[in-house]
Amino acid sequence: MLGVYEMLGDYRLVDKYLEGIDKVTAADVQRVAKKYLIATNMTAGVLIPTGILPHGGGGLSGGQIRHAAEMPAIEASR
C-alpha cells in the first residue's frame, strides 16, 4: 500500500487519506453529481437474454451468438 501512495506522490498520504474522506460533505457529493452525472455523459447498455448457451460455448469459444433484431431507443431523462 505504501508503494501505491508513493506512486501518487508521497507515501505519507496514507496517513491523510481518511482525514480527506472525512472532509467530504453531502453538499460536495451533490455538487459533483450535478456536474458529471448528466444525460449527455451517460452510456447505457441493454442486455437481452438470448437463451442458454451450451456448456463451454459462447463468445470466442465457438458457441452460437444471436443479436436482437431491434433495440428500443433509450431516452435519457433530463
PyMOL commands that set and color helices and strands:
alter all, ss='L'
color gray80, all
select helices_A, chain A and resi 2-7+11-15+17-23+26-36+39-41+59-61
alter helices_A, ss='H'
color red, helices_A
deselect
rebuild
show_as cartoon
